[in-house]
Amino acid sequence: MLNWALTFLVIALIAAVLGFGGIATVSANIAQVIFVVFLLLFVIAAFAHALRGKTPPT
């Protein structure tokens, strides 16, 4: 999921450099939403893992 966020971020940067403002804005928004979803899922997974009494892997 983090790969998708980075992909959309790169698309947004390339579109912004080339002058495609609309595409850059939409791609940046999509990247931001995907990143927030990734963070939420990561926190939920870490919390669930901690509730099971196991330590996180090193």
Predicted model as a PDB file, atoms N, CA, C, CB and O in Angstrom, pLDDT in the B-factor column:
MODEL        1                                                                  
ATOM      1  N   MET A   1       0.830  -1.187   0.000  1.00 74.00           N  
ATOM      2  CA  MET A   1       0.000   0.000   0.000  1.00 74.00           C  
ATOM      3  C   MET A   1       0.877   1.254   0.000  1.00 74.00           C  
ATOM      4  CB  MET A   1      -0.946  -0.004   1.213  1.00 74.00           C  
ATOM      5  O   MET A   1       0.552   2.259  -0.631  1.00 74.00           O  
ATOM      6  N   LEU A   2       1.979   1.168   0.713  1.00 80.00           N  
ATOM      7  CA  LEU A   2       2.888   2.311   0.740  1.00 80.00           C  
ATOM      8  C   LEU A   2       3.496   2.549  -0.643  1.00 80.00           C  
ATOM      9  CB  LEU A   2       4.001   2.089   1.782  1.00 80.00           C  
ATOM     10  O   LEU A   2       3.787   3.684  -1.017  1.00 80.00           O  
ATOM     11  N   ASN A   3       3.681   1.466  -1.392  1.00 87.00           N  
ATOM     12  CA  ASN A   3       4.194   1.615  -2.762  1.00 87.00           C  
ATOM     13  C   ASN A   3       3.228   2.409  -3.634  1.00 87.00           C  
ATOM     14  CB  ASN A   3       4.448   0.237  -3.391  1.00 87.00           C  
ATOM     15  O   ASN A   3       3.651   3.227  -4.452  1.00 87.00           O  
ATOM     16  N   TRP A   4       1.919   2.165  -3.456  1.00 85.00           N  
ATOM     17  CA  TRP A   4       0.927   2.913  -4.236  1.00 85.00           C  
ATOM     18  C   TRP A   4       0.967   4.390  -3.894  1.00 85.00           C  
ATOM     19  CB  TRP A   4      -0.478   2.359  -3.992  1.00 85.00           C  
ATOM     20  O   TRP A   4       0.864   5.235  -4.783  1.00 85.00           O  
ATOM     21  N   ALA A   5       1.116   4.711  -2.613  1.00 84.00           N  
ATOM     22  CA  ALA A   5       1.185   6.111  -2.203  1.00 84.00           C  
ATOM     23  C   ALA A   5       2.405   6.792  -2.822  1.00 84.00           C  
ATOM     24  CB  ALA A   5       1.232   6.222  -0.667  1.00 84.00           C  
ATOM     25  O   ALA A   5       2.316   7.921  -3.304  1.00 84.00           O  
ATOM     26  N   LEU A   6       3.530   6.105  -2.804  1.00 87.00           N  
ATOM     27  CA  LEU A   6       4.738   6.679  -3.410  1.00 87.00           C  
ATOM     28  C   LEU A   6       4.599   6.814  -4.923  1.00 87.00           C  
ATOM     29  CB  LEU A   6       5.958   5.818  -3.077  1.00 87.00           C  
ATOM     30  O   LEU A   6       5.089   7.780  -5.508  1.00 87.00           O  
ATOM     31  N   THR A   7       3.934   5.853  -5.557  1.00 89.00           N  
ATOM     32  CA  THR A   7       3.719   5.927  -7.002  1.00 89.00           C  
ATOM     33  C   THR A   7       2.872   7.141  -7.369  1.00 89.00           C  
ATOM     34  CB  THR A   7       3.048   4.645  -7.509  1.00 89.00           C  
ATOM     35  O   THR A   7       3.204   7.875  -8.299  1.00 89.00           O  
ATOM     36  N   PHE A   8       1.783   7.352  -6.640  1.00 85.00           N  
ATOM     37  CA  PHE A   8       0.941   8.510  -6.925  1.00 85.00           C  
ATOM     38  C   PHE A   8       1.659   9.816  -6.608  1.00 85.00           C  
ATOM     39  CB  PHE A   8      -0.357   8.427  -6.131  1.00 85.00           C  
ATOM     40  O   PHE A   8       1.421  10.825  -7.272  1.00 85.00           O  
ATOM     41  N   LEU A   9       2.531   9.813  -5.609  1.00 87.00           N  
ATOM     42  CA  LEU A   9       3.307  11.001  -5.304  1.00 87.00           C  
ATOM     43  C   LEU A   9       4.268  11.332  -6.445  1.00 87.00           C  
ATOM     44  CB  LEU A   9       4.077  10.810  -3.999  1.00 87.00           C  
ATOM     45  O   LEU A   9       4.411  12.498  -6.813  1.00 87.00           O  
ATOM     46  N   VAL A  10       4.916  10.332  -6.998  1.00 91.00           N  
ATOM     47  CA  VAL A  10       5.822  10.545  -8.128  1.00 91.00           C  
ATOM     48  C   VAL A  10       5.042  11.033  -9.345  1.00 91.00           C  
ATOM     49  CB  VAL A  10       6.589   9.246  -8.466  1.00 91.00           C  
ATOM     50  O   VAL A  10       5.499  11.929 -10.056  1.00 91.00           O  
ATOM     51  N   ILE A  11       3.876  10.454  -9.588  1.00 89.00           N  
ATOM     52  CA  ILE A  11       3.036  10.911 -10.698  1.00 89.00           C  
ATOM     53  C   ILE A  11       2.654  12.370 -10.508  1.00 89.00           C  
ATOM     54  CB  ILE A  11       1.771  10.041 -10.819  1.00 89.00           C  
ATOM     55  O   ILE A  11       2.671  13.152 -11.458  1.00 89.00           O  
ATOM     56  N   ALA A  12       2.306  12.736  -9.269  1.00 89.00           N  
ATOM     57  CA  ALA A  12       1.932  14.122  -8.987  1.00 89.00           C  
ATOM     58  C   ALA A  12       3.105  15.064  -9.221  1.00 89.00           C  
ATOM     59  CB  ALA A  12       1.431  14.257  -7.548  1.00 89.00           C  
ATOM     60  O   ALA A  12       2.929  16.145  -9.784  1.00 89.00           O  
ATOM     61  N   LEU A  13       4.294  14.666  -8.795  1.00 90.00           N  
ATOM     62  CA  LEU A  13       5.473  15.523  -8.993  1.00 90.00           C  
ATOM     63  C   LEU A  13       5.810  15.693 -10.469  1.00 90.00           C  
ATOM     64  CB  LEU A  13       6.678  14.941  -8.257  1.00 90.00           C  
ATOM     65  O   LEU A  13       6.137  16.794 -10.914  1.00 90.00           O  
ATOM     66  N   ILE A  14       5.731  14.614 -11.218  1.00 92.00           N  
ATOM     67  CA  ILE A  14       6.025  14.694 -12.655  1.00 92.00           C  
ATOM     68  C   ILE A  14       4.978  15.552 -13.359  1.00 92.00           C  
ATOM     69  CB  ILE A  14       6.073  13.279 -13.285  1.00 92.00           C  
ATOM     70  O   ILE A  14       5.317  16.376 -14.208  1.00 92.00           O  
ATOM     71  N   ALA A  15       3.715  15.361 -13.010  1.00 91.00           N  
ATOM     72  CA  ALA A  15       2.655  16.159 -13.629  1.00 91.00           C  
ATOM     73  C   ALA A  15       2.805  17.636 -13.277  1.00 91.00           C  
ATOM     74  CB  ALA A  15       1.275  15.650 -13.189  1.00 91.00           C  
ATOM     75  O   ALA A  15       2.539  18.500 -14.111  1.00 91.00           O  
ATOM     76  N   ALA A  16       3.226  17.930 -12.057  1.00 90.00           N  
ATOM     77  CA  ALA A  16       3.413  19.327 -11.659  1.00 90.00           C  
ATOM     78  C   ALA A  16       4.563  19.965 -12.428  1.00 90.00           C  
ATOM     79  CB  ALA A  16       3.672  19.424 -10.150  1.00 90.00           C  
ATOM     80  O   ALA A  16       4.469  21.122 -12.839  1.00 90.00           O  
ATOM     81  N   VAL A  17       5.638  19.223 -12.623  1.00 92.00           N  
ATOM     82  CA  VAL A  17       6.782  19.755 -13.374  1.00 92.00           C  
ATOM     83  C   VAL A  17       6.398  20.018 -14.823  1.00 92.00           C  
ATOM     84  CB  VAL A  17       7.974  18.780 -13.312  1.00 92.00           C  
ATOM     85  O   VAL A  17       6.844  20.995 -15.424  1.00 92.00           O  
ATOM     86  N   LEU A  18       5.570  19.146 -15.378  1.00 91.00           N  
ATOM     87  CA  LEU A  18       5.161  19.301 -16.775  1.00 91.00           C  
ATOM     88  C   LEU A  18       4.011  20.294 -16.953  1.00 91.00           C  
ATOM     89  CB  LEU A  18       4.759  17.958 -17.339  1.00 91.00           C  
ATOM     90  O   LEU A  18       3.628  20.598 -18.083  1.00 91.00           O  
ATOM     91  N   GLY A  19       3.459  20.799 -15.851  1.00 89.00           N  
ATOM     92  CA  GLY A  19       2.439  21.827 -15.940  1.00 89.00           C  
ATOM     93  C   GLY A  19       1.006  21.337 -15.951  1.00 89.00           C  
ATOM     94  O   GLY A  19       0.090  22.098 -16.266  1.00 89.00           O  
ATOM     95  N   PHE A  20       0.806  20.087 -15.615  1.00 90.00           N  
ATOM     96  CA  PHE A  20      -0.550  19.545 -15.553  1.00 90.00           C  
ATOM     97  C   PHE A  20      -1.059  19.683 -14.120  1.00 90.00           C  
ATOM     98  CB  PHE A  20      -0.587  18.047 -16.022  1.00 90.00           C  
ATOM     99  O   PHE A  20      -0.961  18.746 -13.329  1.00 90.00           O  
ATOM    100  N   GLY A  21      -1.598  20.843 -13.793  1.00 86.00           N  
ATOM    101  CA  GLY A  21      -1.992  21.141 -12.429  1.00 86.00           C  
ATOM    102  C   GLY A  21      -3.119  20.287 -11.911  1.00 86.00           C  
ATOM    103  O   GLY A  21      -3.103  19.870 -10.753  1.00 86.00           O  
ATOM    104  N   GLY A  22      -4.101  20.019 -12.754  1.00 90.00           N  
ATOM    105  CA  GLY A  22      -5.245  19.216 -12.314  1.00 90.00           C  
ATOM    106  C   GLY A  22      -4.857  17.791 -11.991  1.00 90.00           C  
ATOM    107  O   GLY A  22      -5.259  17.246 -10.963  1.00 90.00           O  
ATOM    108  N   ILE A  23      -4.082  17.193 -12.862  1.00 89.00           N  
ATOM    109  CA  ILE A  23      -3.638  15.822 -12.635  1.00 89.00           C  
ATOM    110  C   ILE A  23      -2.725  15.757 -11.415  1.00 89.00           C  
ATOM    111  CB  ILE A  23      -2.914  15.273 -13.878  1.00 89.00           C  
ATOM    112  O   ILE A  23      -2.786  14.806 -10.637  1.00 89.00           O  
ATOM    113  N   ALA A  24      -1.884  16.763 -11.253  1.00 90.00           N  
ATOM    114  CA  ALA A  24      -0.985  16.790 -10.100  1.00 90.00           C  
ATOM    115  C   ALA A  24      -1.771  16.880  -8.796  1.00 90.00           C  
ATOM    116  CB  ALA A  24      -0.009  17.967 -10.209  1.00 90.00           C  
ATOM    117  O   ALA A  24      -1.439  16.209  -7.818  1.00 90.00           O  
ATOM    118  N   THR A  25      -2.801  17.701  -8.783  1.00 90.00           N  
ATOM    119  CA  THR A  25      -3.610  17.867  -7.572  1.00 90.00           C  
ATOM    120  C   THR A  25      -4.343  16.579  -7.225  1.00 90.00           C  
ATOM    121  CB  THR A  25      -4.615  19.011  -7.751  1.00 90.00           C  
ATOM    122  O   THR A  25      -4.342  16.153  -6.070  1.00 90.00           O  
ATOM    123  N   VAL A  26      -4.961  15.967  -8.208  1.00 91.00           N  
ATOM    124  CA  VAL A  26      -5.702  14.730  -7.968  1.00 91.00           C  
ATOM    125  C   VAL A  26      -4.751  13.623  -7.518  1.00 91.00           C  
ATOM    126  CB  VAL A  26      -6.467  14.297  -9.240  1.00 91.00           C  
ATOM    127  O   VAL A  26      -5.067  12.890  -6.580  1.00 91.00           O  
ATOM    128  N   SER A  27      -3.609  13.490  -8.157  1.00 91.00           N  
ATOM    129  CA  SER A  27      -2.648  12.452  -7.777  1.00 91.00           C  
ATOM    130  C   SER A  27      -2.110  12.679  -6.373  1.00 91.00           C  
ATOM    131  CB  SER A  27      -1.495  12.407  -8.772  1.00 91.00           C  
ATOM    132  O   SER A  27      -1.936  11.724  -5.615  1.00 91.00           O  
ATOM    133  N   ALA A  28      -1.848  13.918  -6.022  1.00 90.00           N  
ATOM    134  CA  ALA A  28      -1.362  14.219  -4.671  1.00 90.00           C  
ATOM    135  C   ALA A  28      -2.427  13.901  -3.627  1.00 90.00           C  
ATOM    136  CB  ALA A  28      -0.942  15.696  -4.565  1.00 90.00           C  
ATOM    137  O   ALA A  28      -2.108  13.394  -2.552  1.00 90.00           O  
ATOM    138  N   ASN A  29      -3.683  14.195  -3.933  1.00 91.00           N  
ATOM    139  CA  ASN A  29      -4.766  13.877  -2.998  1.00 91.00           C  
ATOM    140  C   ASN A  29      -4.928  12.368  -2.827  1.00 91.00           C  
ATOM    141  CB  ASN A  29      -6.085  14.492  -3.483  1.00 91.00           C  
ATOM    142  O   ASN A  29      -5.132  11.885  -1.713  1.00 91.00           O  
ATOM    143  N   ILE A  30      -4.839  11.635  -3.913  1.00 91.00           N  
ATOM    144  CA  ILE A  30      -4.941  10.176  -3.836  1.00 91.00           C  
ATOM    145  C   ILE A  30      -3.785   9.614  -3.015  1.00 91.00           C  
ATOM    146  CB  ILE A  30      -4.950   9.550  -5.254  1.00 91.00           C  
ATOM    147  O   ILE A  30      -3.986   8.729  -2.183  1.00 91.00           O  
ATOM    148  N   ALA A  31      -2.581  10.124  -3.243  1.00 90.00           N  
ATOM    149  CA  ALA A  31      -1.422   9.667  -2.470  1.00 90.00           C  
ATOM    150  C   ALA A  31      -1.609   9.951  -0.989  1.00 90.00           C  
ATOM    151  CB  ALA A  31      -0.141  10.338  -2.974  1.00 90.00           C  
ATOM    152  O   ALA A  31      -1.257   9.123  -0.149  1.00 90.00           O  
ATOM    153  N   GLN A  32      -2.156  11.105  -0.664  1.00 91.00           N  
ATOM    154  CA  GLN A  32      -2.375  11.465   0.728  1.00 91.00           C  
ATOM    155  C   GLN A  32      -3.403  10.540   1.385  1.00 91.00           C  
ATOM    156  CB  GLN A  32      -2.831  12.918   0.830  1.00 91.00           C  
ATOM    157  O   GLN A  32      -3.199  10.099   2.516  1.00 91.00           O  
ATOM    158  N   VAL A  33      -4.489  10.246   0.698  1.00 93.00           N  
ATOM    159  CA  VAL A  33      -5.521   9.362   1.247  1.00 93.00           C  
ATOM    160  C   VAL A  33      -4.963   7.961   1.451  1.00 93.00           C  
ATOM    161  CB  VAL A  33      -6.752   9.315   0.319  1.00 93.00           C  
ATOM    162  O   VAL A  33      -5.198   7.352   2.495  1.00 93.00           O  
ATOM    163  N   ILE A  34      -4.235   7.445   0.480  1.00 92.00           N  
ATOM    164  CA  ILE A  34      -3.669   6.100   0.597  1.00 92.00           C  
ATOM    165  C   ILE A  34      -2.670   6.046   1.751  1.00 92.00           C  
ATOM    166  CB  ILE A  34      -2.987   5.677  -0.725  1.00 92.00           C  
ATOM    167  O   ILE A  34      -2.621   5.052   2.476  1.00 92.00           O  
ATOM    168  N   PHE A  35      -1.873   7.102   1.930  1.00 92.00           N  
ATOM    169  CA  PHE A  35      -0.904   7.124   3.017  1.00 92.00           C  
ATOM    170  C   PHE A  35      -1.596   7.137   4.377  1.00 92.00           C  
ATOM    171  CB  PHE A  35       0.011   8.335   2.883  1.00 92.00           C  
ATOM    172  O   PHE A  35      -1.152   6.463   5.306  1.00 92.00           O  
ATOM    173  N   VAL A  36      -2.674   7.896   4.496  1.00 94.00           N  
ATOM    174  CA  VAL A  36      -3.417   7.939   5.764  1.00 94.00           C  
ATOM    175  C   VAL A  36      -4.038   6.571   6.060  1.00 94.00           C  
ATOM    176  CB  VAL A  36      -4.522   9.035   5.716  1.00 94.00           C  
ATOM    177  O   VAL A  36      -4.010   6.114   7.203  1.00 94.00           O  
ATOM    178  N   VAL A  37      -4.591   5.924   5.052  1.00 94.00           N  
ATOM    179  CA  VAL A  37      -5.153   4.586   5.240  1.00 94.00           C  
ATOM    180  C   VAL A  37      -4.049   3.616   5.669  1.00 94.00           C  
ATOM    181  CB  VAL A  37      -5.840   4.090   3.936  1.00 94.00           C  
ATOM    182  O   VAL A  37      -4.260   2.784   6.552  1.00 94.00           O  
ATOM    183  N   PHE A  38      -2.871   3.723   5.042  1.00 93.00           N  
ATOM    184  CA  PHE A  38      -1.739   2.882   5.418  1.00 93.00           C  
ATOM    185  C   PHE A  38      -1.371   3.090   6.881  1.00 93.00           C  
ATOM    186  CB  PHE A  38      -0.532   3.175   4.523  1.00 93.00           C  
ATOM    187  O   PHE A  38      -1.154   2.120   7.607  1.00 93.00           O  
ATOM    188  N   LEU A  39      -1.298   4.345   7.324  1.00 93.00           N  
ATOM    189  CA  LEU A  39      -0.941   4.628   8.709  1.00 93.00           C  
ATOM    190  C   LEU A  39      -1.983   4.078   9.677  1.00 93.00           C  
ATOM    191  CB  LEU A  39      -0.779   6.129   8.915  1.00 93.00           C  
ATOM    192  O   LEU A  39      -1.631   3.504  10.707  1.00 93.00           O  
ATOM    193  N   LEU A  40      -3.251   4.249   9.355  1.00 95.00           N  
ATOM    194  CA  LEU A  40      -4.310   3.728  10.216  1.00 95.00           C  
ATOM    195  C   LEU A  40      -4.241   2.206  10.333  1.00 95.00           C  
ATOM    196  CB  LEU A  40      -5.677   4.148   9.682  1.00 95.00           C  
ATOM    197  O   LEU A  40      -4.351   1.660  11.431  1.00 95.00           O  
ATOM    198  N   LEU A  41      -4.062   1.526   9.211  1.00 94.00           N  
ATOM    199  CA  LEU A  41      -3.967   0.073   9.238  1.00 94.00           C  
ATOM    200  C   LEU A  41      -2.727  -0.387   9.999  1.00 94.00           C  
ATOM    201  CB  LEU A  41      -3.948  -0.481   7.818  1.00 94.00           C  
ATOM    202  O   LEU A  41      -2.765  -1.402  10.694  1.00 94.00           O  
ATOM    203  N   PHE A  42      -1.632   0.354   9.871  1.00 93.00           N  
ATOM    204  CA  PHE A  42      -0.404   0.013  10.585  1.00 93.00           C  
ATOM    205  C   PHE A  42      -0.604   0.138  12.096  1.00 93.00           C  
ATOM    206  CB  PHE A  42       0.754   0.917  10.125  1.00 93.00           C  
ATOM    207  O   PHE A  42      -0.189  -0.736  12.857  1.00 93.00           O  
ATOM    208  N   VAL A  43      -1.239   1.223  12.522  1.00 94.00           N  
ATOM    209  CA  VAL A  43      -1.475   1.428  13.953  1.00 94.00           C  
ATOM    210  C   VAL A  43      -2.429   0.364  14.493  1.00 94.00           C  
ATOM    211  CB  VAL A  43      -2.045   2.842  14.213  1.00 94.00           C  
ATOM    212  O   VAL A  43      -2.205  -0.167  15.580  1.00 94.00           O  
ATOM    213  N   ILE A  44      -3.476   0.049  13.757  1.00 94.00           N  
ATOM    214  CA  ILE A  44      -4.422  -0.980  14.188  1.00 94.00           C  
ATOM    215  C   ILE A  44      -3.728  -2.335  14.295  1.00 94.00           C  
ATOM    216  CB  ILE A  44      -5.611  -1.066  13.213  1.00 94.00           C  
ATOM    217  O   ILE A  44      -3.946  -3.068  15.259  1.00 94.00           O  
ATOM    218  N   ALA A  45      -2.899  -2.672  13.317  1.00 90.00           N  
ATOM    219  CA  ALA A  45      -2.184  -3.949  13.335  1.00 90.00           C  
ATOM    220  C   ALA A  45      -1.192  -4.004  14.496  1.00 90.00           C  
ATOM    221  CB  ALA A  45      -1.452  -4.172  12.003  1.00 90.00           C  
ATOM    222  O   ALA A  45      -1.069  -5.036  15.155  1.00 90.00           O  
ATOM    223  N   ALA A  46      -0.486  -2.903  14.750  1.00 87.00           N  
ATOM    224  CA  ALA A  46       0.462  -2.877  15.862  1.00 87.00           C  
ATOM    225  C   ALA A  46      -0.269  -3.003  17.201  1.00 87.00           C  
ATOM    226  CB  ALA A  46       1.293  -1.581  15.829  1.00 87.00           C  
ATOM    227  O   ALA A  46       0.192  -3.707  18.099  1.00 87.00           O  
ATOM    228  N   PHE A  47      -1.397  -2.325  17.328  1.00 90.00           N  
ATOM    229  CA  PHE A  47      -2.180  -2.397  18.552  1.00 90.00           C  
ATOM    230  C   PHE A  47      -2.725  -3.811  18.765  1.00 90.00           C  
ATOM    231  CB  PHE A  47      -3.329  -1.382  18.510  1.00 90.00           C  
ATOM    232  O   PHE A  47      -2.678  -4.335  19.877  1.00 90.00           O  
ATOM    233  N   ALA A  48      -3.234  -4.418  17.711  1.00 88.00           N  
ATOM    234  CA  ALA A  48      -3.767  -5.784  17.819  1.00 88.00           C  
ATOM    235  C   ALA A  48      -2.644  -6.766  18.163  1.00 88.00           C  
ATOM    236  CB  ALA A  48      -4.465  -6.207  16.495  1.00 88.00           C  
ATOM    237  O   ALA A  48      -2.849  -7.706  18.932  1.00 88.00           O  
ATOM    238  N   HIS A  49      -1.496  -6.551  17.608  1.00 85.00           N  
ATOM    239  CA  HIS A  49      -0.346  -7.415  17.892  1.00 85.00           C  
ATOM    240  C   HIS A  49       0.076  -7.268  19.353  1.00 85.00           C  
ATOM    241  CB  HIS A  49       0.840  -7.075  16.952  1.00 85.00           C  
ATOM    242  O   HIS A  49       0.429  -8.251  20.005  1.00 85.00           O  
ATOM    243  N   ALA A  50       0.038  -6.043  19.861  1.00 84.00           N  
ATOM    244  CA  ALA A  50       0.414  -5.791  21.247  1.00 84.00           C  
ATOM    245  C   ALA A  50      -0.606  -6.401  22.209  1.00 84.00           C  
ATOM    246  CB  ALA A  50       0.544  -4.284  21.499  1.00 84.00           C  
ATOM    247  O   ALA A  50      -0.239  -6.866  23.288  1.00 84.00           O  
ATOM    248  N   LEU A  51      -1.874  -6.400  21.825  1.00 88.00           N  
ATOM    249  CA  LEU A  51      -2.904  -6.982  22.687  1.00 88.00           C  
ATOM    250  C   LEU A  51      -2.758  -8.489  22.831  1.00 88.00           C  
ATOM    251  CB  LEU A  51      -4.277  -6.657  22.144  1.00 88.00           C  
ATOM    252  O   LEU A  51      -3.179  -9.070  23.831  1.00 88.00           O  
ATOM    253  N   ARG A  52      -2.166  -9.110  21.837  1.00 85.00           N  
ATOM    254  CA  ARG A  52      -1.960 -10.560  21.908  1.00 85.00           C  
ATOM    255  C   ARG A  52      -0.806 -10.928  22.837  1.00 85.00           C  
ATOM    256  CB  ARG A  52      -1.696 -11.119  20.516  1.00 85.00           C  
ATOM    257  O   ARG A  52      -0.592 -12.107  23.120  1.00 85.00           O  
ATOM    258  N   GLY A  53      -0.058  -9.923  23.315  1.00 75.00           N  
ATOM    259  CA  GLY A  53       1.012 -10.169  24.279  1.00 75.00           C  
ATOM    260  C   GLY A  53       2.346 -10.500  23.662  1.00 75.00           C  
ATOM    261  O   GLY A  53       3.265 -10.914  24.369  1.00 75.00           O  
ATOM    262  N   LYS A  54       2.478 -10.329  22.375  1.00 66.00           N  
ATOM    263  CA  LYS A  54       3.744 -10.601  21.727  1.00 66.00           C  
ATOM    264  C   LYS A  54       4.498  -9.297  21.522  1.00 66.00           C  
ATOM    265  CB  LYS A  54       3.530 -11.326  20.388  1.00 66.00           C  
ATOM    266  O   LYS A  54       3.897  -8.237  21.348  1.00 66.00           O  
ATOM    267  N   THR A  55       5.807  -9.387  21.543  1.00 67.00           N  
ATOM    268  CA  THR A  55       6.597  -8.185  21.257  1.00 67.00           C  
ATOM    269  C   THR A  55       6.752  -8.047  19.749  1.00 67.00           C  
ATOM    270  CB  THR A  55       7.995  -8.246  21.954  1.00 67.00           C  
ATOM    271  O   THR A  55       6.739  -9.050  19.035  1.00 67.00           O  
ATOM    272  N   PRO A  56       6.899  -6.820  19.254  1.00 62.00           N  
ATOM    273  CA  PRO A  56       7.077  -6.645  17.810  1.00 62.00           C  
ATOM    274  C   PRO A  56       8.386  -7.272  17.343  1.00 62.00           C  
ATOM    275  CB  PRO A  56       7.044  -5.154  17.440  1.00 62.00           C  
ATOM    276  O   PRO A  56       9.364  -7.294  18.090  1.00 62.00           O  
ATOM    277  N   PRO A  57       8.412  -7.775  16.127  1.00 69.00           N  
ATOM    278  CA  PRO A  57       9.659  -8.374  15.615  1.00 69.00           C  
ATOM    279  C   PRO A  57      10.722  -7.303  15.438  1.00 69.00           C  
ATOM    280  CB  PRO A  57       9.411  -9.105  14.270  1.00 69.00           C  
ATOM    281  O   PRO A  57      10.419  -6.139  15.179  1.00 69.00           O  
ATOM    282  N   THR A  58      11.956  -7.714  15.580  1.00 71.00           N  
ATOM    283  CA  THR A  58      13.065  -6.751  15.444  1.00 71.00           C  
ATOM    284  C   THR A  58      13.542  -6.655  14.039  1.00 71.00           C  
ATOM    285  CB  THR A  58      14.217  -7.125  16.333  1.00 71.00           C  
ATOM    286  O   THR A  58      14.465  -5.894  13.751  1.00 71.00           O  
TER     287      THR A  58                                                      
ENDMDL                                                                          
END                                                                             
